[in-house]
């Protein structure tokens, strides 16, 4: 699987503890592995093309890559709090692949 990281997501990942970094990278690499347990993925309501992958207290916001069939574009990494998803209606994760 090809994983493309946004600048914002790379910056957020660099600030996370190394044990969580490893778990996040493992979960992302297992997205296309049919033998691995099904990851906790949910489709977000706003914006419509985004998905949420849960890894412990962290949420990885990603979108399938349009040009690469087995790829994904990681938009953001957020630590789950009571306000993690409140901004979705007001401001989508406005990062572009290009």
C-alpha positions, 0 to 999 in steps of 0.5 A: 500500500502506498501511503502519502502524508500531508505536511500537517500529518507528518508534523503531527506524527513527529510530535507523537510518542514513538510507541504510538507512531509504530502502532499508527504506521502498522495500522496504516500498512494493514489497510490492504492486508486481507489476513489482518484483523479489520481495522476500526474505520468509519466514514466521516460525514463532512467532508464526504470523501474522508475516513477515520481510522482509530488507533488507541486515543489517536484518529487518523483522517485519510482519504483513498488516493484517486490516482493510485488504487492501493494508496491513501492520503493521510490528511491529519492525525488527531488525539481523541478529545471531546472536541476532536470532531466538532470542527467538521461542520465548520471547517473540513480538513482542507489539504490537497494532495497537490 
